[in-house]
């Protein structure tokens, strides 16, 4: 017997050590069990989707999967993009910066030129231990604009935005829009023929990119559940209902073209400045549309076909989103995953004679936004809180319990977590957005009832200012500009707009 084992205190100390170790181990295990697991994030981004969703009250749209998502989350009735065009709008979301803060109003600008140390939304999650991954259309890639490798744990999985299956839809070789989305030189791209604005072949869903992206997302969810020990931030971007309205015939068959409503107002707003409206700028890049789109409305037949194609594309993308959400649920991941459905901007379907986006009007700027976050508001809630795209960054950070970001780029958003917990809560009294047209920048605010747009020449703060003021009490289209008729109201809204900093001048194109 050695000197230690012959000492009776040795056994007492040894017993205490083992008991303490066991108790500590049990306590540690209990703490691990009690500690809430960090939530995953599934960010679903849809191109050109206005609130053409059944849950938003659209009487035409057949969107059972999006309706189901809304029934399990909070639907934002008054959500707005910060600029009604794909590239800058996605920067607004992924940077948390308004265009007037970043100075990025157009394609061909790399946000890391002015902000080399910017931290994007997914990059922030990556810095805090998340696996971040993306597929489909997330950053706008095309028209001289590229993605961002620092945002993702693995390389981005790109797929097509412009795509045809029917050989009759285009001539041999690339169309001009295919070339532009492939980042080919602008002059060369513009020399190419136009592709069709729609097609409806009898093909499977995965004949088009969105079907392939949905299948990949479902597969990645399975892999991430089984193989990853990290929480994930998965961004899944869908291209439809962006033009061309190329989707399988079965989605066209869901709608009776003769019963689709046509816009009841096809004329520009009375008193609107001539530069504030638009009639081409995208729709004219597709056949058989006129190459020079004027204020003259399209024929009822052409309008009805385009509207038919848009809704067919909405139902197609709804089914692809359903593939992803159903897999999330089947894997049991829905119980600890924040799901965000976001449209990058609104869309005009012939209202006021205009098509697509690129203006400061309601239908081009109002977006669908649905957030389903475990443990927040009663499922199926709705809120009329005015909300901006830039609010998504701080909202997701707060929902995940991450520290408040301190980043190089401006952060303009507000966390909507209080609204998710109580949809009656009000944080903003207006939403803010902008769009440049005709050498002028239109800065706009939208209150519950009104929109004010302030126009001034870009780079000349001494130039005259023009205003548009619209009342939405009787509908969601701009009918008459009442800025001159209601000066007191105009000036009160100008005071709200004056809270915002002066706009950053446009950034030069990237040399990339």
BELFENBEL-V858755 format. One line per field, one symbol per residue. ss: DSSP state (2 for helix, 1 for strand, 0 for the rest). phi: phi as a letter, one per 30 degrees, with the letter a starting at -180 (. if undefined). psi: psi as a letter, one per 30 degrees, with the letter a starting at -180 (. if undefined). A space follows every 50 residues. Layout:
ss = ???
phi = ???
psi = ???
This chain:
ss = 00000002222222222222222222222222220000011111110000 00022200000002222222200111001100100222222222200022 22000000002222000000222222200011111100000100100022 20000010000000002220000002222220000222220000110110 00002220222222222222222222200001111111000000110022 22000022200000000001000222000000222110000000000002 22222222222222222222222222222200222211111110000110 22201100000222211011110000000011100011002222222220 00000000000000002222200000000011111110011111110001 11111110000000011111100000000100000022222222222000 000000000000
phi = .dddddcdddddddddddddddddddddddddddddddddbccccbdicd ddbeddjddcdcbddddddddcbcccdbcbdcadaededddeddcicddd ddiccbdiccddddbdcebdeddddddcjddcabaiccddckhicbdbdd dbdbeecdbdccabcdeddadeiddddddddcidedddedddddcddaab ddbdeddcedddddddddddedddddccccdcbccbccddceeddcbeed ddddbcedcddcddbbcdddidedddcabbiaeddbdcdedbdcddddde ddeddddedddddddddeddddeddddedddidddbbdcbcbcdadaccj dhicbibibcceddcdbdbbbcbeicdeeidbbcedbcedddedddeddd iddddbbdddccdbdceedddbdddbcccacbaaadbhibcccbbbcecb bcbccaedibdcdeccbcbbccdclccdcbdceddbdddedddddddddd ddddeedddddd
psi = klfeffjffeeeeeeeeeeeeeeeeeeeeeeeefkkkkklkjjjkkkgjl hikefggkfekjieeeeeeefgakkjfhkklfkikeeeeeeeeffgklef efgjfllgkjffefifgljleeeeeefhgkkklllajdkjjlhgklajff fkflkkjkalekkkejfffllkalleeeeefghlkeeeeffllkllflli lillegfleeeeeeeeeeeeeeeeeffkfllljjkjkkekhkklijllef eeffkjeffkklkfjgllkkgkkfffllfbgeffgklhlkfjkafkllle eeeeeeeeeeeeeeeeeeeeeeeeeeeeeefgfffhkkkkkkkflakkhf kggllbbglglefffklkjkkjkkgblkkglkkgkkkleffeefeeeeef gllkkjlelkjflkkgeeeeejffkkekfllkllkkkhglkjkkkjaefl kkkkkkkkgifflkklkkkkkgeglgkkekjgeffieeeeeeeeeeeffk lkkklkklkkg.
